[in-house]
Amino acid sequence: MPSKDEELVGYILCEMLNAEQTAAFCRQEGIKVPSGSRSSQCRVVAAQTKLAALHAFCIANWERPSAAIHIENLKSGKLNGFSWHNLAPSRLHLGLQGHVRRVATGQISLDAFLALGADVIHKEYVMVAVADLTELTLVERCGATPPLRARSVSDVVLGGYPFDVKNGSIPNGWTAASIRNDPKAFAAAMIAGADSERLRKEANKAFNAWANNRLFVNTEHEERWLDEPEACMNDLAAAASKLTTPFRLTVADAEVLTHVIVI
């Protein structure tokens, strides 16, 4: 029976590094890469690997986000008015069709329609910049392990568990106070509402159930990321340092470990 550290090393190798990165780590550590499936390879390597060594390898080979440029752009004033306008990526085309037809029936002007596009682009930049600064904060100030693989299943390993980090504002029907009062109920509602089908698929193909874990980071006033991104990063680091045992939930027959942070 593998130890928790051994299971975590196997997960990082399998889900947060690609095959070439795993091979590079094995060369560095003098470990022979065994034959077999990707999952079995990672388990064999994990049995010969110290978690600290893998963490150091990930830190050394991580492509660090450019915090200075993100912060400068967020504070530039050029991203004000950011909004999806109900055009989140999953329904972008259908949503835009509706707005085009509103132009065609005279409900809004062409200029107003074109302005929607600018707001959506602003939103996209803010979303990616906040995700980058969140990951940077968790890695550099909270001791998290970053992924090396593009499109990693998990964004960080924090406190001994991998997490997919979900940044966002306060959803309708919730307040910062109500989330803080019952973070477990909030996490359950967010996962059941958005991720249940994906959880079923991920649970069947991932190294283990940790692929389902979620870390929610919700900003009470999202505009703060434009006005004072450094303060948001400070608040995030302070909140993350106080996290203890993650909440354990069962959603769509999958076990999910979650943390919830409100800044």
MARBA-847291 format. One line per field, with one value per atom (N, C-alpha, C, O): chain; atom name; x, y, z. Coordinates in pm, whole numbers, always signed. Example, Ala and Ser with C-alpha at 12.3 -4.5 7.8 and 13.67 -1.06 7.14 Angstrom:
BEGIN
chain = (A A A A A A A A)
name = (N CA C O N CA C O)
px = (+1319 +1230 +1320 +1424 +1285 +1367 +1290 +1341)
py = (-569 -450 -330 -332 -225 -106 +3 +114)
pz = (+780 +780 +780 +846 +708 +714 +787 +804)
***
This chain:
BEGIN
chain = (A A A A A A A A A A A A A A A A A A A A A A A A A A A A A A A A A A A A A A A A A A A A A A A A A A A A A A A A A A A A A A A A A A A A A A A A A A A A A A A A A A A A A A A A A A A A A A A A A A A A A A A A A A A A A A A A A A A A A A A A A A A A A A A A A A A A A A A A A A A A A A A A A A A A A A A A A A A A A A A A A A A A A A A A A A A A A A A A A A A A A A A A A A A A A A A A A A A A A A A A A A A A A A A A A A A A A A A A A A A A A A A A A A A A A A A A A A A A A A A A A A A A A A A A A A A A A A A A A A A A A A A A A A A A A A A A A A A A A A A A A A A A A A A A A A A A A A A A A A A A A A A A A A A A A A A A A A A A A A A A A A A A A A A A A A A A A A A A A A A A A A A A A A A A A A A A A A A A A A A A A A A A A A A A A A A A A A A A A A A A A A A A A A A A A A A A A A A A A A A A A A A A A A A A A A A A A A A A A A A A A A A A A A A A A A A A A A A A A A A A A A A A A A A A A A A A A A A A A A A A A A A A A A A A A A A A A A A A A A A A A A A A A A A A A A A A A A A A A A A A A A A A A A A A A A A A A A A A A A A A A A A A A A A A A A A A A A A A A A A A A A A A A A A A A A A A A A A A A A A A A A A A A A A A A A A A A A A A A A A A A A A A A A A A A A A A A A A A A A A A A A A A A A A A A A A A A A A A A A A A A A A A A A A A A A A A A A A A A A A A A A A A A A A A A A A A A A A A A A A A A A A A A A A A A A A A A A A A A A A A A A A A A A A A A A A A A A A A A A A A A A A A A A A A A A A A A A A A A A A A A A A A A A A A A A A A A A A A A A A A A A A A A A A A A A A A A A A A A A A A A A A A A A A A A A A A A A A A A A A A A A A A A A A A A A A A A A A A A A A A A A A A A A A A A A A A A A A A A A A A A A A A A A A A A A A A A A A A A A A A A A A A A A A A A A A A A A A A A A A A A A A A A A A A A A A A A A A A A A A A A A A A A A A A A A A A A A A A A A A A A A A A A A A A A A A A A A A A A A A A A A A A A A A A A A A A A A A A A A A A A A A A A A A A A A A A A A A A A A A A A A A A A A A A A A A A A A A A A A A A A A A A A A A A A A A A A A A A A A A A A A A A A A A A A A A A A A A A A A A A A A A A A A A A A A A A A A A A A A A A A A A A A A A A A A A A)
name = (N CA C O N CA C O N CA C O N CA C O N CA C O N CA C O N CA C O N CA C O N CA C O N CA C O N CA C O N CA C O N CA C O N CA C O N CA C O N CA C O N CA C O N CA C O N CA C O N CA C O N CA C O N CA C O N CA C O N CA C O N CA C O N CA C O N CA C O N CA C O N CA C O N CA C O N CA C O N CA C O N CA C O N CA C O N CA C O N CA C O N CA C O N CA C O N CA C O N CA C O N CA C O N CA C O N CA C O N CA C O N CA C O N CA C O N CA C O N CA C O N CA C O N CA C O N CA C O N CA C O N CA C O N CA C O N CA C O N CA C O N CA C O N CA C O N CA C O N CA C O N CA C O N CA C O N CA C O N CA C O N CA C O N CA C O N CA C O N CA C O N CA C O N CA C O N CA C O N CA C O N CA C O N CA C O N CA C O N CA C O N CA C O N CA C O N CA C O N CA C O N CA C O N CA C O N CA C O N CA C O N CA C O N CA C O N CA C O N CA C O N CA C O N CA C O N CA C O N CA C O N CA C O N CA C O N CA C O N CA C O N CA C O N CA C O N CA C O N CA C O N CA C O N CA C O N CA C O N CA C O N CA C O N CA C O N CA C O N CA C O N CA C O N CA C O N CA C O N CA C O N CA C O N CA C O N CA C O N CA C O N CA C O N CA C O N CA C O N CA C O N CA C O N CA C O N CA C O N CA C O N CA C O N CA C O N CA C O N CA C O N CA C O N CA C O N CA C O N CA C O N CA C O N CA C O N CA C O N CA C O N CA C O N CA C O N CA C O N CA C O N CA C O N CA C O N CA C O N CA C O N CA C O N CA C O N CA C O N CA C O N CA C O N CA C O N CA C O N CA C O N CA C O N CA C O N CA C O N CA C O N CA C O N CA C O N CA C O N CA C O N CA C O N CA C O N CA C O N CA C O N CA C O N CA C O N CA C O N CA C O N CA C O N CA C O N CA C O N CA C O N CA C O N CA C O N CA C O N CA C O N CA C O N CA C O N CA C O N CA C O N CA C O N CA C O N CA C O N CA C O N CA C O N CA C O N CA C O N CA C O N CA C O N CA C O N CA C O N CA C O N CA C O N CA C O N CA C O N CA C O N CA C O N CA C O N CA C O N CA C O N CA C O N CA C O N CA C O N CA C O N CA C O N CA C O N CA C O N CA C O N CA C O N CA C O N CA C O N CA C O N CA C O N CA C O N CA C O N CA C O N CA C O N CA C O N CA C O N CA C O N CA C O N CA C O N CA C O N CA C O N CA C O N CA C O N CA C O N CA C O N CA C O N CA C O N CA C O N CA C O N CA C O N CA C O N CA C O N CA C O N CA C O N CA C O N CA C O N CA C O N CA C O N CA C O N CA C O N CA C O N CA C O N CA C O N CA C O N CA C O N CA C O N CA C O N CA C O N CA C O N CA C O N CA C O N CA C O N CA C O N CA C O N CA C O N CA C O N CA C O N CA C O N CA C O N CA C O)
px = (+85 +0 +89 +164 +82 +168 +131 +15 +232 +207 +138 +133 +86 +21 +121 +87 +244 +345 +374 +388 +382 +409 +293 +315 +170 +53 +52 +15 +92 +95 +202 +179 +319 +425 +376 +398 +310 +258 +157 +156 +72 -27 +40 +5 +137 +205 +272 +261 +341 +409 +310 +335 +197 +102 +14 -16 -29 -130 -77 -143 +42 +92 +223 +271 +281 +396 +359 +279 +418 +398 +509 +596 +503 +597 +742 +831 +766 +903 +955 +1072 +869 +910 +938 +1031 +856 +879 +1013 +1088 +1041 +1169 +1287 +1389 +1271 +1378 +1401 +1516 +1293 +1307 +1378 +1465 +1342 +1405 +1554 +1635 +1590 +1733 +1806 +1916 +1745 +1807 +1828 +1931 +1732 +1737 +1802 +1816 +1842 +1905 +1808 +1846 +1682 +1579 +1551 +1532 +1549 +1518 +1367 +1291 +1325 +1183 +1137 +1190 +1042 +998 +906 +855 +886 +788 +650 +636 +547 +411 +329 +376 +207 +120 +174 +256 +125 +168 +141 +227 +25 -10 +82 +128 +108 +195 +338 +407 +385 +518 +532 +630 +430 +436 +436 +502 +364 +362 +497 +542 +561 +693 +795 +874 +794 +887 +860 +952 +731 +693 +751 +788 +760 +813 +961 +1015 +1028 +1171 +1200 +1316 +1097 +1109 +1067 +969 +1143 +1105 +1021 +1052 +915 +827 +904 +879 +996 +1073 +1154 +1168 +1207 +1286 +1198 +1239 +1079 +988 +938 +927 +908 +867 +977 +948 +1102 +1213 +1228 +1256 +1208 +1216 +1107 +1133 +985 +875 +901 +876 +952 +982 +1091 +1080 +1194 +1307 +1268 +1328 +1168 +1132 +999 +951 +942 +815 +831 +926 +740 +740 +664 +541 +736 +678 +599 +652 +473 +397 +464 +532 +444 +504 +416 +326 +443 +360 +366 +263 +484 +499 +415 +350 +416 +339 +189 +113 +147 +6 -41 -147 +35 -4 -11 -104 +87 +86 -38 -102 -73 -189 -320 -412 -328 -451 -476 -591 -370 -383 -384 -391 -377 -364 -491 -485 -606 -733 -790 -904 -712 -758 -852 -916 -861 -944 -1075 -1150 -1102 -1228 -1346 -1338 -1455 -1574 -1573 -1656 -1479 -1471 -1601 -1654 -1650 -1776 -1792 -1751 -1853 -1889 -2017 -2043 -2098 -2228 -2308 -2373 -2302 -2369 -2318 -2390 -2193 -2133 -2015 -1913 -2029 -1921 -1880 -1963 -1755 -1703 -1790 -1800 -1852 -1930 -2052 -2105 -2096 -2214 -2190 -2283 -2065 -2029 -2104 -2165 -2100 -2161 -2312 -2366 -2379 -2524 -2561 -2657 -2482 -2510 -2491 -2571 -2384 -2359 -2466 -2503 -2514 -2623 -2741 -2799 -2775 -2888 -2865 -2956 -2741 -2711 -2712 -2758 -2661 -2665 -2810 -2839 -2898 -3039 -3105 -3202 -3054 -3104 -3062 -3136 -2942 -2900 -2993 -3037 -3020 -3100 -3243 -3308 -3293 -3430 -3432 -3537 -3315 -3310 -3312 -3328 -3295 -3297 -3169 -3172 -3055 -2928 -2857 -2886 -2763 -2690 -2573 -2532 -2519 -2401 -2284 -2209 -2269 -2159 -2172 -2073 -2295 -2315 -2279 -2220 -2312 -2276 -2125 -2072 -2054 -1909 -1844 -1739 -1905 -1850 -1856 -1773 -1955 -1962 -1834 -1783 -1782 -1662 -1543 -1463 -1531 -1421 -1431 -1331 -1552 -1570 -1535 -1475 -1573 -1544 -1393 -1341 -1323 -1178 -1114 -1018 -1167 -1118 -1135 -1044 -1253 -1282 -1185 -1136 -1158 -1066 -928 -866 -880 -747 -747 -657 -848 -855 -860 -792 -940 -956 -822 -786 -749 -621 -516 -439 -513 -415 -438 -343 -563 -594 -555 -502 -582 -542 -390 -341 -316 -170 -119 -31 -174 -128 -167 -96 -280 -320 -222 -175 -190 -95 +41 +105 +85 +214 +217 +315 +109 +101 +106 +179 +30 +25 +159 +198 +229 +357 +467 +538 +480 +593 +575 +674 +450 +429 +363 +358 +311 +240 +297 +242 +407 +475 +408 +437 +320 +251 +344 +443 +311 +383 +308 +188 +374 +307 +313 +398 +224 +232 +334 +362 +389 +476 +405 +437 +311 +240 +138 +67 +129 +24 -111 -124 -212 -346 -343 -406 -270 -264 -402 -483 -429 -556 -572 -682 -463 -465 -373 -272 -407 -330 -217 -111 -238 -135 -153 -259 -46 -56 -35 +70 -132 -127 -165 -269 -79 -108 -119 -189 -49 -48 -157 -173 -235 -340 -340 -319 -363 -377 -513 -612 -517 -642 -649 -549 -767 -801 -854 -954 -787 -823 -930 -916 -1038 -1149 -1159 -1207 -1115 -1127 -1261 -1313 -1318 -1445 -1490 -1428 -1600 -1665 -1763 -1767 -1843 -1945 -2067 -2125 -2107 -2220 -2353 -2366 -2448 -2583 -2637 -2618 -2705 -2762 -2668 -2706 -2545 -2447 -2391 -2394 -2341 -2265 -2132 -2115 -2039 -1912 -1937 -1874 -2030 -2059 -2120 -2082 -2213 -2278 -2180 -2191 -2086 -1985 -1893 -1863 -1850 -1763 -1835 -1774 -1965 -2041 -2061 -2067 -2071 -2093 -2017 -2079 -1884 -1804 -1830 -1820 -1862 -1887 -2011 -2011 -2118 -2241 -2215 -2267 -2135 -2102 -2028 -2063 -1926 -1849 -1938 -1928 -2024 -2114 -2205 -2230 -2257 -2347 -2273 -2327 -2151 -2075 -2038 -2045 -2000 -1960 -2081 -2076 -2189 -2309 -2366 -2423 -2352 -2411 -2331 -2388 -2199 -2116 -2034 -2007 -1993 -1890 -1934 -1852 -2059 -2095 -2068 -2016 -2101 -2078 -1929 -1883 -1853 -1710 -1644 -1549 -1696 -1642 -1655 -1563 -1770 -1789 -1682 -1624 -1657 -1561 -1418 -1342 -1383 -1248 -1220 -1110 -1321 -1302 -1268 -1202 -1313 -1291 -1154 -1106 -1090 -967 -843 -731 -859 -745 -671 -720 -553 -467 -540 -533 -610 -696 -798 -802 -878 -989 -944 -1027 -815 -768 -788 -787 -806 -833 -961 -980 -1048 -1175 -1165 -1259 -1052 -1043 -1053 -1006 -1115 -1136 -1094 -1123 -1025 -995 -1065 -1027 -1168 -1243 -1183 -1166 -1151 -1102 -1199 -1197 -1283 -1386 -1354 -1326 -1360 -1329 -1458 -1543 -1471 -1595 -1620 -1733 -1517 -1527 -1423 -1305 -1467 -1373 -1288 -1176 -1343 -1269 -1141 -1053 -1131 -1009 -886 -776 -905 -790 -737 -620 -820 -774 -712 -611 -770 -726 -607 -517 -605 -500 -467 -493 -410 -380 -283 -293 -188 -94 -166 -133 -265 -341 -422 -435 -477 -550 -457 -495 -335 -238 -201 -185 -187 -156 -270 -245 -394 -510 -519 -552 -491 -494 -390 -419 -267 -161 -196 -172 -253 -290 -399 -393 -498 -608 -560 -597 -477 -428 -341 -340 -269 -181 -260 -205 -389 -473 -554 -625 -545 -622 -571 -452 -664 -626 -670 -622 -761 -806 -915 -1010 -903 -1007 -1139 -1142 -1249 -1381 -1390 -1339 -1455 -1474 -1621 -1710 -1645 -1780 -1794 -1695 -1917 -1946 -2043 -2156 -1997 -2077 -2070 -1962 -2186 -2193 -2113 -2041 -2127 -2060 -1908 -1837 -1858 -1713 -1680 -1753 -1569 -1523 -1445 -1359 -1476 -1414 -1363 -1437 -1238 -1183 -1181 -1136 -1229 -1239 -1189 -1198 -1138 -1113 -1187 -1208 -1224 -1292 -1223 -1206 -1184 -1123 -1207 -1244 -1237 -1303 -1212 -1170 -1181 -1094 -1167 -1112)
py = (-120 +0 +125 +145 +209 +327 +426 +436 +501 +608 +724 +728 +820 +936 +1015 +1059 +1032 +1104 +1032 +1096 +900 +823 +836 +849 +833 +851 +991 +1008 +1090 +1228 +1245 +1312 +1185 +1191 +1128 +1183 +1012 +948 +1035 +1042 +1102 +1191 +1307 +1337 +1370 +1484 +1440 +1508 +1328 +1278 +1249 +1281 +1188 +1142 +1253 +1258 +1344 +1443 +1585 +1669 +1615 +1752 +1766 +1878 +1654 +1651 +1567 +1474 +1598 +1510 +1404 +1403 +1316 +1204 +1252 +1196 +1356 +1407 +1469 +1451 +1542 +1604 +1498 +1512 +1393 +1283 +1216 +1184 +1196 +1134 +1222 +1171 +1354 +1447 +1440 +1442 +1431 +1417 +1287 +1285 +1178 +1049 +1053 +996 +1118 +1131 +1208 +1171 +1315 +1396 +1314 +1328 +1230 +1153 +1016 +942 +981 +852 +735 +626 +759 +656 +604 +682 +473 +413 +415 +369 +469 +474 +335 +280 +278 +142 +138 +242 +21 +5 -7 -19 -4 -16 +107 +200 +108 +223 +344 +332 +462 +587 +581 +620 +533 +526 +432 +464 +315 +219 +270 +248 +338 +398 +495 +492 +582 +685 +623 +674 +514 +448 +385 +389 +328 +268 +376 +361 +485 +595 +657 +691 +672 +733 +657 +717 +526 +444 +471 +434 +536 +564 +713 +754 +793 +938 +1002 +961 +1102 +1184 +1302 +1365 +1332 +1442 +1573 +1653 +1597 +1722 +1737 +1848 +1627 +1633 +1668 +1746 +1611 +1642 +1786 +1854 +1832 +1972 +2067 +2163 +2039 +2124 +2123 +2226 +2006 +1996 +2081 +2151 +2075 +2153 +2302 +2378 +2345 +2487 +2531 +2638 +2451 +2488 +2496 +2573 +2418 +2412 +2481 +2472 +2547 +2615 +2744 +2819 +2770 +2897 +2999 +3003 +3080 +3176 +3283 +3344 +3307 +3415 +3550 +3571 +3642 +3775 +3863 +3931 +3862 +3938 +4087 +4155 +4139 +4284 +4335 +4439 +4264 +4308 +4296 +4386 +4184 +4169 +4281 +4340 +4309 +4413 +4549 +4625 +4579 +4707 +4718 +4823 +4611 +4616 +4623 +4694 +4550 +4554 +4695 +4739 +4765 +4899 +5011 +5128 +4973 +5074 +5153 +5262 +5102 +5165 +5121 +5155 +5046 +5004 +4885 +4851 +4820 +4700 +4725 +4631 +4851 +4884 +4843 +4847 +4804 +4763 +4618 +4574 +4542 +4400 +4328 +4347 +4246 +4173 +4066 +4085 +3953 +3851 +3891 +3838 +3982 +4015 +3888 +3877 +3793 +3664 +3588 +3507 +3613 +3548 +3461 +3458 +3391 +3303 +3208 +3175 +3165 +3089 +2972 +2944 +2903 +2785 +2820 +2733 +2943 +2980 +3109 +3185 +3133 +3258 +3277 +3382 +3178 +3196 +3218 +3309 +3136 +3151 +3286 +3349 +3329 +3459 +3573 +3666 +3566 +3672 +3675 +3781 +3558 +3554 +3639 +3717 +3622 +3697 +3846 +3922 +3889 +4033 +4086 +4197 +4008 +4050 +4073 +4170 +3985 +4000 +4117 +4174 +4154 +4275 +4399 +4497 +4394 +4503 +4510 +4617 +4392 +4386 +4434 +4479 +4426 +4472 +4610 +4658 +4674 +4812 +4827 +4938 +4719 +4729 +4790 +4862 +4760 +4823 +4864 +4812 +4958 +5005 +4913 +4832 +4926 +4850 +4885 +4797 +5014 +5055 +4990 +4948 +4981 +4917 +4770 +4715 +4705 +4565 +4548 +4457 +4633 +4623 +4648 +4591 +4733 +4761 +4638 +4622 +4550 +4427 +4346 +4287 +4346 +4269 +4319 +4239 +4451 +4507 +4463 +4426 +4467 +4427 +4280 +4243 +4196 +4053 +4029 +3946 +4102 +4090 +4137 +4077 +4248 +4294 +4183 +4155 +4121 +4015 +3898 +3843 +3861 +3750 +3780 +3693 +3903 +3937 +3933 +3876 +3993 +3996 +3854 +3823 +3769 +3632 +3557 +3491 +3568 +3497 +3558 +3486 +3691 +3756 +3720 +3693 +3719 +3683 +3537 +3506 +3449 +3308 +3296 +3221 +3369 +3365 +3418 +3358 +3531 +3590 +3505 +3501 +3437 +3344 +3229 +3195 +3168 +3057 +3103 +3033 +3220 +3273 +3292 +3257 +3346 +3369 +3237 +3225 +3139 +3011 +2939 +2872 +2951 +2883 +2956 +2894 +3086 +3159 +3196 +3216 +3207 +3254 +3150 +3167 +3044 +2944 +2804 +2707 +2791 +2662 +2561 +2442 +2606 +2513 +2461 +2525 +2345 +2286 +2320 +2292 +2379 +2414 +2299 +2211 +2298 +2198 +2241 +2360 +2146 +2176 +2147 +2206 +2058 +2013 +2118 +2174 +2144 +2232 +2165 +2043 +2243 +2192 +2083 +1978 +2111 +2017 +1997 +2090 +1875 +1847 +1933 +1981 +1953 +2034 +2154 +2146 +2265 +2388 +2397 +2452 +2342 +2345 +2224 +2163 +2191 +2103 +2192 +2255 +2197 +2286 +2206 +2141 +2212 +2143 +1992 +1927 +1937 +1793 +1739 +1617 +1827 +1782 +1866 +1987 +1802 +1877 +1946 +1896 +2063 +2135 +2200 +2253 +2196 +2280 +2410 +2409 +2522 +2650 +2719 +2736 +2759 +2827 +2970 +2991 +3067 +3208 +3262 +3222 +3352 +3412 +3521 +3547 +3585 +3684 +3610 +3487 +3686 +3625 +3592 +3684 +3467 +3432 +3485 +3515 +3496 +3537 +3440 +3319 +3495 +3413 +3393 +3333 +3444 +3432 +3570 +3661 +3582 +3700 +3651 +3532 +3744 +3704 +3644 +3545 +3704 +3655 +3515 +3429 +3491 +3359 +3251 +3137 +3284 +3187 +3154 +3038 +3258 +3234 +3156 +3075 +3180 +3109 +2962 +2880 +2928 +2787 +2754 +2730 +2751 +2726 +2589 +2572 +2491 +2357 +2356 +2296 +2423 +2430 +2506 +2469 +2612 +2688 +2601 +2597 +2529 +2443 +2336 +2309 +2276 +2172 +2228 +2162 +2350 +2412 +2443 +2421 +2493 +2529 +2405 +2407 +2299 +2178 +2109 +2065 +2099 +2034 +2112 +2053 +2244 +2326 +2328 +2343 +2314 +2335 +2215 +2198 +2131 +2033 +1887 +1798 +1860 +1723 +1627 +1517 +1666 +1577 +1559 +1449 +1668 +1657 +1572 +1498 +1582 +1499 +1351 +1273 +1313 +1172 +1127 +1019 +1210 +1175 +1171 +1079 +1274 +1281 +1165 +1109 +1130 +1024 +892 +807 +873 +747 +737 +627 +851 +846 +897 +876 +963 +1023 +922 +812 +961 +876 +834 +719 +927 +896 +1009 +1102 +1001 +1096 +1238 +1329 +1259 +1395 +1487 +1609 +1431 +1515 +1597 +1697 +1554 +1624 +1740 +1817 +1752 +1851 +1994 +2024 +2081 +2219 +2315 +2291 +2422 +2534 +2657 +2708 +2703 +2820 +2946 +2954 +3044 +3173 +3278 +3311 +3331 +3427 +3565 +3581 +3665 +3802 +3879 +3887 +3936 +4007 +4124 +4143 +4200 +4311 +4287 +4319 +4229 +4185 +4299 +4277 +4422 +4538 +4564 +4636 +4506 +4523 +4474 +4526 +4374 +4324 +4431 +4425 +4527 +4637 +4748 +4807 +4776 +4889 +4856 +4939 +4735 +4700 +4551 +4476 +4507 +4364 +4312 +4197 +4397 +4351 +4320 +4223 +4402 +4379 +4250 +4176 +4223 +4098 +3979 +3878 +3989 +3881 +3862 +3750 +3974 +3965 +3895 +3809 +3933 +3872 +3723 +3642 +3690 +3549 +3469 +3361 +3521 +3450 +3431 +3325 +3535 +3526 +3421 +3342 +3419 +3323 +3181 +3088 +3163 +3029 +2972 +2851 +3059 +3011 +2958 +2886 +2992 +2948 +2823 +2771 +2774 +2656 +2534 +2518 +2448 +2325 +2205 +2186 +2124 +2005 +2043 +2110 +2001 +2034 +1965 +1859 +2027 +1966 +1845 +1847 +1740 +1620 +1614 +1610 +1613 +1609 +1490 +1437 +1448 +1347 +1408 +1442 +1421 +1482 +1391 +1352 +1356 +1269 +1141 +1096 +1083 +959 +972 +871 +1095 +1117 +1188 +1276 +1149 +1216 +1341 +1336 +1453 +1581 +1643 +1652 +1686 +1764 +1911 +1944 +1999 +2140 +2232 +2199 +2346 +2461 +2580 +2585 +2673 +2795 +2915 +2921 +3010 +3135 +3251 +3253 +3347 +3471 +3586 +3599 +3671 +3787 +3915 +4024)
pz = (+0 +0 +0 +95 -105 -108 +0 +40 +48 +144 +73 -50 +151 +90 +5 -105 +55 -24 -155 -259 -149 -271 -369 -489 -319 -405 -466 -582 -387 -436 -543 -644 -522 -624 -753 -861 -744 -864 -935 -1058 -858 -919 -992 -1106 -928 -991 -1121 -1223 -1116 -1236 -1348 -1465 -1313 -1415 -1468 -1587 -1380 -1418 -1434 -1496 -1378 -1380 -1458 -1479 -1500 -1590 -1711 -1700 -1826 -1941 -1943 -1856 -2041 -2045 -2057 -1993 -2137 -2155 -2026 -1991 -1956 -1829 -1723 -1644 -1722 -1629 -1659 -1567 -1787 -1826 -1783 -1738 -1799 -1759 -1608 -1562 -1531 -1386 -1351 -1264 -1418 -1391 -1424 -1351 -1533 -1567 -1457 -1417 -1411 -1306 -1178 -1111 -1147 -1022 -1039 -942 -1162 -1186 -1174 -1131 -1212 -1205 -1345 -1439 -1361 -1490 -1512 -1427 -1626 -1658 -1700 -1797 -1629 -1661 -1783 -1826 -1837 -1944 -1882 -1760 -1967 -1917 -1944 -2010 -1894 -1915 -1840 -1750 -1879 -1814 -1664 -1584 -1626 -1485 -1408 -1299 -1466 -1397 -1391 -1291 -1496 -1495 -1379 -1304 -1365 -1261 -1122 -1031 -1105 -974 -942 -827 -1041 -1017 -984 -891 -1061 -1034 -898 -824 -864 -736 -618 -516 -630 -520 -496 -391 -593 -581 -565 -571 -543 -547 -415 -354 -373 -258 -307 -408 -233 -271 -280 -371 -189 -189 -318 -370 -369 -492 -611 -697 -616 -727 -718 -820 -597 -579 -629 -700 -592 -636 -787 -848 -848 -995 -1060 -1158 -1007 -1063 -1050 -1143 -934 -914 -1012 -1072 -1028 -1114 -1260 -1336 -1302 -1444 -1476 -1589 -1380 -1395 -1473 -1451 -1565 -1638 -1554 -1555 -1483 -1388 -1463 -1556 -1424 -1488 -1465 -1364 -1558 -1547 -1459 -1509 -1330 -1237 -1264 -1261 -1292 -1308 -1425 -1413 -1536 -1653 -1626 -1659 -1566 -1533 -1440 -1463 -1337 -1241 -1309 -1286 -1392 -1465 -1553 -1557 -1624 -1713 -1636 -1676 -1525 -1445 -1391 -1382 -1356 -1298 -1402 -1367 -1530 -1636 -1662 -1719 -1620 -1653 -1786 -1819 -1863 -1995 -1991 -2090 -1875 -1864 -1791 -1763 -1759 -1692 -1779 -1902 -1715 -1789 -1829 -1909 -1773 -1811 -1774 -1664 -1866 -1842 -1949 -2064 -1909 -2008 -2082 -2191 -2027 -2086 -2116 -2220 -2022 -2040 -2162 -2221 -2199 -2316 -2275 -2343 -2164 -2119 -2231 -2315 -2234 -2348 -2393 -2512 -2299 -2337 -2421 -2491 -2416 -2495 -2574 -2601 -2611 -2677 -2808 -2830 -2896 -3028 -3017 -3080 -2939 -2926 -2866 -2908 -2768 -2707 -2805 -2809 -2884 -2982 -3091 -3139 -3129 -3227 -3179 -3255 -3052 -2997 -3002 -3034 -2972 -2976 -3119 -3143 -3214 -3354 -3398 -3468 -3358 -3397 -3327 -3378 -3209 -3143 -3222 -3228 -3283 -3371 -3493 -3534 -3549 -3672 -3651 -3747 -3529 -3501 -3438 -3394 -3433 -3384 -3233 -3183 -3161 -3013 -2959 -2859 -3023 -2986 -3115 -3223 -3101 -3218 -3249 -3166 -3371 -3408 -3317 -3276 -3284 -3197 -3059 -3000 -3008 -2878 -2885 -2791 -2996 -3014 -3016 -2952 -3089 -3098 -2962 -2932 -2882 -2749 -2659 -2569 -2683 -2605 -2622 -2527 -2745 -2773 -2693 -2644 -2678 -2600 -2454 -2393 -2399 -2260 -2240 -2139 -2337 -2327 -2331 -2257 -2418 -2426 -2296 -2247 -2240 -2110 -2006 -1928 -2007 -1910 -1926 -1828 -2051 -2076 -2019 -1957 -2040 -1988 -1835 -1774 -1774 -1628 -1573 -1475 -1635 -1588 -1591 -1493 -1701 -1714 -1621 -1558 -1613 -1526 -1380 -1307 -1337 -1199 -1172 -1065 -1268 -1253 -1239 -1155 -1322 -1315 -1182 -1120 -1137 -1012 -891 -791 -903 -796 -787 -678 -901 -901 -850 -771 -895 -851 -699 -634 -644 -500 -423 -325 -469 -399 -405 -309 -517 -531 -454 -375 -476 -420 -273 -202 -228 -91 -1 +121 -61 +20 +4 +57 -69 -80 -171 -161 -259 -348 -457 -492 -510 -623 -751 -760 -852 -977 -1077 -1065 -1175 -1283 -1387 -1402 -1458 -1572 -1704 -1807 -1699 -1819 -1863 -1779 -1994 -2045 -2023 -2038 -1988 -1961 -1852 -1865 -1747 -1636 -1575 -1571 -1528 -1462 -1338 -1309 -1264 -1142 -1159 -1230 -1094 -1106 -1004 -1034 -885 -781 -690 -685 -619 -502 -380 -367 -293 -176 -52 -47 +49 +173 +158 +235 +58 +41 -48 -59 -115 -205 -333 -328 -449 -574 -579 -526 -645 -662 -800 -850 -859 -974 -914 -842 -943 -881 -964 -1085 -898 -963 -909 -798 -988 -950 -994 -1099 -917 -959 -866 -763 -903 -818 -727 -725 -653 -568 -654 -711 -667 -754 -701 -582 -790 -749 -645 -654 -546 -440 -323 -222 -335 -227 -194 -276 -73 -32 +25 +52 +42 +103 +241 +279 +315 +450 +447 +527 +355 +353 +308 +353 +221 +180 +298 +323 +369 +484 +593 +663 +608 +711 +681 +772 +552 +516 +388 +284 +395 +274 +213 +92 +297 +244 +156 +49 +200 +120 -9 -115 -2 -123 -223 -341 -175 -265 -327 -447 -247 -299 -406 -507 -386 -483 -613 -721 -603 -723 -805 -928 -737 -808 -870 -985 -793 -845 -961 -1054 -958 -1063 -1191 -1299 -1181 -1300 -1342 -1461 -1248 -1280 -1273 -1295 -1244 -1213 -1329 -1307 -1451 -1564 -1590 -1619 -1580 -1601 -1493 -1520 -1370 -1263 -1295 -1271 -1351 -1386 -1486 -1472 -1587 -1690 -1635 -1664 -1554 -1500 -1405 -1404 -1326 -1226 -1294 -1234 -1416 -1486 -1553 -1580 -1578 -1657 -1583 -1630 -1469 -1401 -1314 -1288 -1269 -1186 -1059 -1017 -997 -883 -866 -946 -762 -745 -716 -717 -689 -663 -783 -767 -900 -1018 -1001 -1070 -910 -889 -790 -777 -720 -612 -665 -775 -586 -625 -514 -396 -551 -462 -519 -624 -450 -494 -432 -311 -517 -471 -525 -644 -438 -480 -424 -305 -512 -474 -452 -541 -332 -298 -393 -439 -423 -518 -626 -609 -738 -841 -896 -943 -890 -940 -860 -907 -740 -661 -736 -716 -822 -898 -993 -1033 -1031 -1114 -1030 -1070 -916 -833 -745 -728 -689 -594 -603 -508 -715 -730 -625 -582 -582 -480 -348 -280 -313 -190 -202 -104 -320 -341 -322 -262 -374 -359 -212 -165 -139 +4 +79 +164 +47 +114 +81 +167 -43 -84 -8 +43 +1 +71 +218 +275 +280 +421 +442 +537 +354 +367 +341 +413 +238 +204 +317 +339 +386 +494 +613 +696 +621 +732 +699 +786 +577 +539 +616 +638 +654 +725 +642 +530 +696 +624 +524 +562 +398 +300 +330 +393 +284 +298 +205 +93 +253 +172 +129 +214 -2 -57 -150 -200 -172 -274 -374 -340 -498 -604 -726 -769 -780 -899 -877 -966 -757 -721 -716 -712 -717 -709 -578 -533 -518 -397 -436 -524 -372 -404 -274 -176 -274 -163 -205 -315 -118 -156 -45 +74 -87 -1 -61 -182 +23 -23 +42 +163 -41 +6 -48 -165 +38 -4 +33 +148 -63 -37 -73 -58)
***
